[in-house]
């Protein structure tokens, strides 16, 4: 099961407390699985790929190919992008639940190494009922492989029950 993740930007909202004072303009990001992303946003990503890959294609042509309006494209084009586009040069923190069996952790670490990720921290809890929780922070170097593929291979690893991306810096 492959996980496609899309950082999703939201705009700051004023709380009751902030309404009376200075509001910091902080943008929040969410990591959302592809199945939870509205179709229009996925089509914006697709149109952006067309524009990046085909020369002499206009926004009008790209949006017609994917079936969205130009206004939808312009409204969302700066707010959605595939996870792997923005992951390089950043730190991604994962949490995994896995069987407490010899070799599973080393297989996970080998997967990260194959994709040229730089492991910054590893913390494995004491296993309870044969299940261990692993927190892993990985620096995604510019020469690293596709992060989505790495996550997919880690999820499919025998003995891995759960994988979640906790954050990205």
C-alpha positions in Angstrom: 0.0 0.0 0.0 1.7 3.2 -1.2 1.1 6.4 0.8 1.1 9.6 -1.2 1.4 12.5 1.1 0.7 16.1 0.3 1.6 19.0 2.5 -1.5 21.2 2.7 -1.1 24.9 3.6 -3.8 26.7 5.6 -4.1 30.4 6.3 -4.0 31.8 9.8 -7.3 32.5 11.5 -7.8 34.9 14.3 -8.8 33.4 17.7 -10.8 35.4 20.1 -7.6 36.3 22.0 -5.7 37.3 18.8 -8.6 39.5 17.5 -7.7 42.1 20.1 -3.9 42.0 19.7 -1.3 41.6 17.1 -1.7 38.4 15.0 1.3 36.5 13.9 1.0 35.4 10.3 2.0 31.8 10.6 1.1 29.3 7.9 0.2 25.9 9.2 1.0 22.7 7.2 -0.6 19.4 7.3 0.5 16.0 5.9 -2.6 14.4 4.4 -2.9 11.1 2.6 -3.9 11.3 -1.0 -7.3 9.7 -0.5 -8.2 12.6 1.8 -7.3 15.4 -0.6 -10.2 16.9 -2.6 -10.1 16.0 -6.3 -9.7 19.6 -7.4 -6.4 19.9 -5.5 -5.1 16.7 -7.0 -5.9 18.0 -10.5 -4.0 21.2 -9.6 -0.9 19.1 -8.9 -1.4 17.2 -12.2 -1.7 20.5 -14.1 1.5 21.7 -12.5 3.3 18.5 -13.6 2.1 19.1 -17.1 3.3 22.7 -17.1 6.7 21.5 -15.8 7.1 18.7 -18.2 5.7 19.9 -21.5 7.2 23.0 -23.2 4.9 25.5 -24.8 1.9 24.4 -22.8 -0.2 27.2 -21.4 -2.1 27.2 -18.1 -5.3 27.1 -20.2 -4.2 24.0 -22.0 -3.0 22.2 -18.8 -6.2 23.0 -16.9 -8.3 21.8 -19.9 -6.4 18.5 -20.0 -7.1 17.8 -16.3 -10.6 19.2 -16.2 -10.4 22.1 -13.9 -10.9 25.9 -14.4 -8.1 28.3 -14.6 -9.4 30.1 -11.6 -9.2 26.9 -9.5 -5.6 26.4 -10.7 -4.6 29.9 -9.7 -6.5 29.7 -6.5 -4.6 26.6 -5.3 -1.4 26.4 -7.2 0.8 27.8 -4.4 -1.0 25.8 -1.7 -0.5 22.2 -2.7 2.5 20.2 -3.9 3.6 16.6 -3.7 5.5 15.7 -0.5 8.7 14.7 -2.3 9.0 18.1 -4.0 9.4 19.9 -0.7 11.0 17.2 1.4 14.6 17.4 0.1 17.0 19.2 2.4 14.6 18.7 5.3 14.2 16.5 8.3 11.2 14.1 8.3 10.2 12.3 11.6 8.4 9.0 11.3 6.8 6.8 14.0 6.5 3.1 13.3 5.0 0.2 15.2 6.7 -3.1 14.4 7.1 -6.7 15.6 9.9 -7.3 18.1 11.8 -9.7 15.8 15.5 -9.7 14.9 16.2 -8.0 11.6 13.1 -5.7 11.2 14.9 -2.6 12.5 17.9 -3.3 10.4 15.7 -3.7 7.3 14.0 -0.3 8.0 17.4 1.3 8.3 18.7 -0.4 5.1 15.6 1.1 3.3 16.5 4.6 4.5 20.1 4.0 3.5 19.1 2.8 0.0 17.3 6.1 -0.5 20.3 8.0 0.8 18.5 9.4 3.8 20.7 10.5 6.7 19.4 9.1 10.0 19.6 11.8 12.7 17.9 10.1 15.6 16.5 6.6 16.4 14.4 5.8 19.5 12.9 2.4 20.0 10.7 1.8 22.9 10.8 -1.4 25.0 8.5 -3.8 23.3 5.1 -4.5 24.8 3.2 -7.6 23.8 5.8 -8.2 21.0 5.3 -4.8 19.4 7.9 -2.0 19.5 7.5 1.6 18.7 10.2 3.3 16.7 10.7 7.1 16.2 13.0 7.9 13.4 14.2 11.3 12.2 15.7 11.3 8.8 17.4 14.1 6.9 16.3 14.0 3.3 19.4 15.0 1.4 19.2 16.7 -2.1 20.6 13.5 -3.7 18.1 11.3 -1.8 15.7 9.1 -3.7 11.9 9.6 -3.9 10.6 10.0 -0.4 7.2 8.6 -1.3 8.9 5.4 -2.5 10.9 5.2 0.7 7.8 5.5 2.8 6.0 2.9 0.7 8.8 0.4 1.1 9.0 1.0 4.8 5.2 0.4 5.1 5.3 -2.8 3.1 8.2 -4.2 5.2 7.3 -7.5 6.8 6.6 -6.9 10.5 5.7 -3.2 10.2 2.1 -2.6 11.4 1.9 1.1 11.3 3.8 4.1 9.9 3.0 7.7 10.3 4.8 10.9 9.4 4.9 12.9 12.6 6.5 16.1 11.2 8.8 17.8 8.8 11.2 20.6 9.4 
